Amino acid sequence: MDRFDDKRINEALELLNAAARDKKEELQAALSNKYTDLSNVLGSLTDQMKQRVASTYDAGKQKVVDVATDIAKSVHRNPWAYIGGTAAAGIVLGFLLGRSRRD
């Protein structure tokens, strides 16, 4: 009776293994197709984001260049105002930092 049970169990296990192999291939194919679709969608979104980031970067870069140019022109027209402002800011900052060390 032991041999009969072992033989039937082995046959059932072999049948389950065969079914699992068949389903594994089907599952892999289904996942592969779904993954390809997902990859395509994410790829197109990534391209759109790259374009948006690049255009935003270019616009920001141009704004920085424009502001820096305006500041440079203003400093060249009236340098003493900027020198005085920088000195005043340095004095205030030095006072604040020096004061916190005394406490």
Beta strands, then each sheet from edge to edge (+ up, - down):
end
